[in-house]
Amino acid sequence: MVSLDPAKLARRQLQRDRSRSCAKFAGLLQYKMRRMASSPFAFLRGSAPLFYEILKRLPQLAKGPDGVGWIVGDLHLENFGAYRAEQRGTSSEVVFNLNDFDEAVVGPWRLDVLRFMTGVLLGSGGLPNAGPRSLEACQSMLDGYLAAIWGKPSFGKPPPSVLKLLRRVEHRTRRHLLDDRTRLIGRIRRFVRSERYRDLPKTLRAQAREAFSRYAQALPAKWHSDPRAYQVEDAAFRVAGTGSLGNLRIGIVAHGRGAPDGEWLFDMKEEGVPSPALLLGDPGMDGGERVVTAFRRCLRHPPRMIGRTRLGKTSLFVRRLAPQEDKLAMASVKPDELSGLTRFLGSLAGSAHHRGATASPVRWSKQQQRQLIDQAVILAGIHEASYLAFCRFLPDSG
């Protein structure tokens, strides 16, 4: 196996972030570095391109069983969560499923499985008896995943952390969301400027409004009962996520049903070439279209009002924010729950792959499953070492 220098890998990650728009917004690069330095799992979350660069340089780690279709591209525990789904009949429901397809592309399913298991191994390091627990959780993920791939998902009752999350969001209202992020000024709401929302550069303000208008015009007719609903009341640069920090991201306050509690919040997010392209090649799709397509191909109930638009040459994925949105957090997973949770999440991932398949599912042997876990162990080791090297580059690390 070719030897990889962790310090060089860490520097590569820093170079990528400096070359993105992190450098265009004061303090954003340092903010992302602090987030990634919080844990090895956070480092993995923020460095998806590095994961695929490693696989390209060590191709034996990318080999494995067959199966091709739409993949998430950045599959990990914190890319599952609750959201408001598209309407069914006259109601809209809150579901729990995959909630982030920014890196989605057509590729081998095993890449998603490898990245998920690498995240489990890195994220469970603080648990008691961490080694055996994390390896058991990897096999549990495979068990749930493969049952779903073969068309027999065994979801069962959602695990405690999922039920807790759903209970937490159940009673949230639009007023809660608006009061958390905006303030009523006169007769309209504006984002509270803070670490979360910042002023947009003047050159982007008019373009952002025009881009949002194009998104709104393309929505289905059922969302156009009130022509004032998509009138923009405020636009701001949004700071959110980890891997996406540095990409252009714009928050929109739209009139919706009107003040004081009827406004709608939207997120417009830059979508470029996905990270797996480092290994698989450029998918050759508009970024926003790629993300919308992946959502609709992989999920029976995608989030409501998803769409795309363009701001100049930049492709944007657009979605309406809902008060019920929330995601799993690795830090909140209890030790005794880990295996049951990964089995459940594996079933969701397998179901998504099954829906987005471009070829008939095939069975993975026990030997192939063991080999994938062994490959994830190696990847976790490389990322752990790169994470420690990355922490050495922090401004206050000495």
N, C-alpha and C positions, 0 to 999 in steps of 0.2 A: 504494500500500500504506500502511495506517495505520502510523504510527510508534509503536514501543513503547519505553518508557523502561526500560533494563535495571535501574536502581536500584529502580524501582517493582516490577518483577517479582521482584527479590530480596527486597524487603520483604514482598511477598505470600506468598512461600514461608515466610519467618520467621513471619508471622502464623498461617499454617496450622499450623506445628509447635507454636507456643506454645498454640494453642487445643486441640490434642490432648492426650493424657495424658502427653506429654513433660514438661509442667509439673508432673505429679503425682509424678514420681519424680526425686529429687535428682540433678542432673548429667546427666540424659538429653538435655535439649535441647542442652547444650554438646557432649555426646558425638556427637550426630547432626550438628551443625554441623561438627565437626572431620572427621568421615567424608566429608561432602559437599564440604568444602573441599580434599580431597586431590587432586582432579583434575576437569576438566570432565565426564568420563564419570561419576565418582561423583556429581557434582551432578545430572546427568540421571537417574541411578538413584534418587536420593532425592527427586525432584520431579516424579513422574508427573502430579499434578494440574496443575502449571504447564504442562506440555506440551500438555494438552488445553485449558487456558485460552487459550494462544497460538493454537491452531487455531480456537477459537471466535471470538476477536477478529480473526483473519486467515483467514476462511473459504476464501479462494482456495488456501491451503496445504493444506486438508483435502480438496480436490477431487481426483478421479482416476478410474481405471478401476473397473468394477463388480466385484462379488463380495462376498457377504455370508454370514456364519455366525459361529460362535464364534471370537473372537479372544482372544489372551493379554492384551492391554491394556497390558502393560508388557514388550514383546518387546525383549530386548537380549542380548548375548553371554553375560552372566553369569547368565542365567536358563535356561541349559542345563547339565545335569550328569548324574552317575551316581546311581542309586538302586536299591533292591531292589524289584522289581516284584511284582505279585500272582502267586500260585502258578499254575503251569501243570502239571497232573497232580500229581505228588508233589514237585516241586521248585520253588524260587523263584529267579529269575535276576536278575542285575545288568544293567541296561540304561542306555543313554545317550540322553537326550531332553530335551524341555522339562520343567522341574521346578517351575514357579511359575505358578499361575493365580489369584493373589489379585485381580488387576484384570480378570479375564476377564468378557466380556459378548458378546452378539450384536451385531455391527456390521460395518462395511466392512473387508475384509481389508487394504486399503491403509493403514489406520491403524497396524497392526502393522508393515508393511513400512517405513513412514516412520519409526517410532520406532527400529526396528532400524538402519536406515541412518544416522539421526542419531547413534546411539550409536557406530557404526563411525567416522564422521567425527570425532567428539569424542575417541574413545578411541585413535586411531592417530596423534595429533599428535606424539608423541615418536619415531615411527619415522623412519628415513632415507627421504628422498623421500616424505614423508608424504602430500602432496596427491595425486599420481598413484596411489600405492598404495591410499589409502582410496577414491578414486573407482572404481578397478578392482575393489576388494573389494565395493563396492555393486552394481556390475553383475553380479559373480559371484554374489552373494546372490540377485539377481533371476533369474538363469539357473537356479540350483538350485531356487528357490522355484516358478517357473512350470512347470518340468518336473513337479514333484510335484503342483501344482494340477491339471494336465491328466492326472493319473493315471499318469505315467511318471517316478517319482523315480529319480534316478541317484546313489545314495549312494556307491557305490564303497567303497574301503577308507577307514576313518576316518582323518582327518588326524593327524599326529604328536601334537599336544597332547591330542587325545581318547584316543588309544592310551596315552599316558603317564598320563593321569588314570585310565583303567581299570586299568592295571597297578598304579598306586599304591593303589587301593582293594581290589584282588583278594584280598589276604591279611589284610585287617583282620578282626578277630573282635569278637564282642560284648564280650569282656573288654577289648579295646582301648578301645571306646567307653565302657564303664563306668568304667574307670580314668582316662580323660581328663576325665570330668565329675563323677564321684561318689567318695565315700569310704565304706568299710564302717565303720559305727559300731554296735558290738554285733553284732546279727545281721541288720541291714538296711543298705541303702545310702541315702545322702542326697547331694543336690547339693552340690558345693563352692561356698560363697558367695564370689563374686568379681565382676569386671566383667560376667561372662557370666550368672551366676545370682544373684538377690538375694531377700531375704525378701519374701514376699507380705504385704500389709497384712492385719491380723487379720480385717477384714470380708470378705476374699475367700477365706480358707483353706477354710472349710466349703463355700462355694459352688463352689469349684474342684473339690473332691472329688465333690460331687453332680453337677456338669456332666460330669465324666469318667465317672462311673457310668452316666449316661444314654447317653453315646456307646458305652460298652462293651456295654450291653444291646442296642443296635441293630445290633451286628456280626453277620455271618452265623454260623450254628451251628457251623461248622468251627473257629471261634476260641474256643469255649467248652468245651473238653475238661476244663479245670481251673477250678473256680469261684473259686479263690484268685488266679488270674492277674491280675485287675484290681483287686486290693486295693492302695490307694494307700499307698506308704511315705514319699513326700515330694512336696511341691509348691513351686515357686519361680517368681518372676517372671523371665522369660527375656529377655535383651537380645541381639538378633540382627537381621541384615538392615540395610538402609539406608532404603529407602522405607517399610518397615513400622515403623520405630522410632517409638515414641509410641503405637502400638496396644497393647492388652492382649495379652500373650503369656505363657503359663504352661507350664512344664516339669513333667512328671509322672514320678516313679519308681514303677512298678507291680511287684508281686511277681513276675509272669512265672512262670518255673520255679523261682524262689527263690534265695536267697543261696548262695554269694558271687558267682556269675557268671551267674545266670539271669534277673536282673531285666530288665524292658523299660522303655525310655524313650519318652515321648510328648511331642508339641508341640501345644498348643491355642492357636490364633491368632485374634484378633478379625478378623472380616470385615464391613465395612460397605458403604457405597455405593461402587462402583468408580470410579476416576478418570475413565474415558471417559464417565461419566454427565454430566460437565460439558459435554460436546459432544453426547452422544446421548440424554440423559435417563435417569432412574432406571429400571433394569431391572425393578424391582418383584419381586425375588426375595429370599428369605432369603439372607444373605451366605454362610453355610456351605454351604447347598444349592447355591448358584450355583457355588462353587469345585469341589465334588465333581462336579457335572454337567459342568462344563467339562473336568475331568480325564478323565472317562469318555467324553465325546463325542469328544475330540480325540486321545486316546492309545490305541493298541491294547493297551498294557500299562501301566496307571496304577500308581502306587505302592501297596504293600500296606497294608491296614488303614486306608484313608482313610475319614473319616466326619465327622459334624457333631454339634454339641450347642449348648446355650444356657446362658449364665450370666446370670441375670436377663434383661434386655432385650438383652444382647449375644450376637450369633451368633458361634460359633467353628468353625473348620475344624480337625480333629484328624487327626494322622498319627503313626504309629509311626516313630521314628528308627532308622536302620540304620547300622552301621559303614561300609558301602560308599558312603554318601552323600558326594558332593563335587561342586563346581561348577567350571566353567571360570573362569579369571581373565584379564581383558583384559591385565594386565601381563605374563603369561607367554607371550603369543602372539608368536612370532618373525616378523620382517618378511616373510620369504619364504613364510610359511605363511598369511598373512592371507587371500588370495583363495580358496585351497583350503578353508580353514576356513569362510569365510562361505558358500561354495557348499554345503558339507555342512550347515551349520546352516539355510540357506535351504531345503534339501530337507526337513529335519525340520519346519520351520515350515509349509511348503506341504502336507506330508502331514497335519499336524494340522488345518489349515484345510480340506483336502479331506474329512477325516472329519467335521468339524463344520459342513459347509456346510448352509445352509438354502435355497440356490438352486444351479442348475447352474453349474459353472465356466465362465468366459468367457476368451477370449484377450486378453492385453494387448498392444497394438501397441508397436513400438520407440519411437515418439514418446511414448506414454504412459509408458513406462519411463524415458525421458530426463527427462520432466517430473517424475516422482516423485523422481529423483535431484536435480534442480534445487531442488525443494521441500525436500528433506532438507538441502541445502547452506544454504538460508536459515534453516531451523530450527536447524541447528548453530551458525550465526553468532549467532542470538539467544540461544541457551543459553550460548555461550562468553562473550558480553558480560554476561549475567546472572550467570554464575558468578564473574566478576571482581568485579562489584558485590557479590555475596554475600560474597566474601572480605573486602571492606572492612568488613563488619559484624562480623567475628570480634572477640572481646574483646581479643585481643592484636595487632590489626592497626594500632593507632594511630589 
